[in-house]
Amino acid sequence: MSCRTVVSTGVLTAVLALVGVPTFAASRYRVLHNFAGGKDSNGPLLFVALAVDRKGNLFGPGGSLYGQRCQEFSCGLVFEMKRGVGGRWSETVVFRITDPQTQGVLNSPITFDRQGNLYGCTGGLDLVFQLRLGRNGWSFTPVWNGGCADAVGVIPDSVGNLFGSLGPSGPNGGIGKLAHGADGWMYTDLYNFCWQQKGCPDGVWPLAPLSWDSKGNLYGTTYEGGPSYPGCYCGAAFQMTPNTDGSWTYHVLHRFGAFKNDGQYPYGSMTVDASGNAYGTTTHGGGSYTAGTVFKLAPTKSGLWKEILIFDFQKVSNRGYGAPGGNLVFDNAGNLYGTAGSSLCNGTCGIVFKLAPQPSGQWKFSLVHQFTGPDGNYPNGLTMDSQGKLYGTTSGGGKYNYGVVFEITP
């Protein structure tokens, strides 16, 4: 398989077949906004979760329109879902890129720092940018143009430094840091994947944002690379730990495809719990249906990490569910929520699912919502607010078939 293989809607069609009727968990679903295309949005970005500000308002990146229409509407935009009284929400486009020659094309997740500034990457120019809110709205400021994988974006640490797949390696797979000082932003190369070197065990092509644990360690996944057995370059999970001298150490936590029913091709961030266990999804692998997995990586006393498959989508592939992607989120009770595909809507409608830990050590699967098209099609990443409500977007479907913003009360 090519190192540049990227998951598309065809993945879902290829691995799923609908033959059953699902049982739904008790939940309340509602569409908060239908994207209309053009100046509103050409559809939210695939697998991207919404960012939340201090007031609980939601922000996300909208799809890009290329060529002449890029000039007419925008080369990507940032929208805001603002909370109102009585559970009402309103959508506003707060910034749109209109000059691809100087700003690039927005195709990146966005994230807040502690000061309320937004950061992301633009394609074409490989540019890291900042959006700062002022009296006249949000202003665009280039931060650094030395390379940025827009699928990964950047995430800030507690003091405002930015981390992502940055630097000369760019989308080929390197981890870098941008530190903000009195003289501007300074880049530090932290690690470059050694994919092209003989015998290299690394992954290659990170396609999802990095994440933090409570100790300040970084986690990420690569969609390919990391050979586990002959012929399987099925991706890897990794950790970056800081050293006292300012350097960082790279650790491979797991190479996917390590055994017969192991997951393959992770396409999402990892979520770390209070005990330091990391959770994520793979779009392929698992049992004979190869419908994907949800996994847990647990540190051991030896310093190595143990992978535990907490759910194999083979168990529900007869209902048409599989190919989980994007991030996972925990609620206060320790339940995990995520998104996956379903074989309705020509294979791409998708679902929101819940995994509840059981006293036996197993995890119980339940269906939170199944999309049908008019209520959305192909769900992206999830965000949970302080009240335990889930928010997300779909890349298609809805009233105008440009996607929706949705709310779920589990």
Secondary structure, DSSP 4 states (H G I P E B T S, - for coil): --TT----HHHHHHH----S---BPS-EEEEEEE--STTS-S-BPTTPPPEE-TTS-EEEEE----HHHHHHS-SSEEEEEEE-GGG-EEEEEEEE---HHHH-EE-S--EE-TTS-EEEEEETTTEEEEEEEETTEEEEEEEE-S-B-TTT-EEE-TTS-EEESBSTTGGGTEEEEEEEETTEEEEEEEEE--TTSTT---EE---S--EE-TTS-EEEEESEE---BTTB-B-EEEEEEE-TTS-EEEEEEEESS-STT-EE---S--EE-TTS-EEEEESEESSTT---EEEEEEE-TTS-EEEEEEEEGGGGGGGTEEEEEEEEEE-TTS-EEEEEEESSGGGT--EEEEEEE-TTS-EEEEEEEE--BTTBEEEEEEEE-TTS-EEEEEEE-SSSSS-EEEEEE-
